[in-house]
Amino acid sequence: MQGLGNDFIVVDDVEMTSDLVRDLCDRRFGVGADGVLRVTEGPTMEYWNADGGAAEMCGNGLRCVALYARDRGMVSGEAFLIGTPVGDRGAVIVPDAVTVELGQVSVGESVVFLDRDWVLVDVGNPHAVTWVDDLDQIDVAGVGSRMQEEFPNGVNVEFVTIDSSSRLNMRVWERGVGETLACGTGIVAAAAASIRHYGAASEVEVVVPGGTAGVSLVDGVAHLSGPAEYVFEGVWNPLGPHGG
């Protein structure tokens, strides 16, 4: 499945290990994905990044899980709760979009890393947001990887430009993955930080390489909207030395 080009392998109640996650996510020797989502009855979700590390939350993954759970008959109706490692999160499915609630967002003050101003944001997982003049001129991989050295548990890194009070552009370096086409919690972090520090509107569009998402923040609680789609279904049956 994919949401805004953020692609995931979605599995049912299967025992996962870091090695298996890495094998599955390998784009040359495995299936290929930004991460793995495990969905169990409830429904509940767990998420692992492509490097095999478990993550607290994944916004685009949560939207994909919502569609998956609805279509598999795990829930009734178009509005329901999904259990996550950071608590229950609401989901609403409408034609062509899934909206999820990502809880209370905590936005910090400006700090300096690597001679650049950053704002640290907690969306259930850690983010560092910075504003730039030109996204095409940023060494996302270089700065993103260097920022990991500043945080013992790693950090998701967002680079943002502001088109208007209601429209942002963003590139992201995801902890445990690298640069991706989108990051749902990163989109929320960029919006929340821009609202707090640059006066952006409480409802904004955020444009990423994988498409456009909508974010709304009311009393600090974030909602993320965007498409979620199936790509293909299959059975993992590793035959070579790189199988799980």
Summary of the structure (lengths in Angstrom):
residues: 244
radius of gyration: 17.2
end to end distance: 20.4
largest distance: 54.1
contacts: 846
relative contact order: 0.17
helix: 20%
strand: 43%
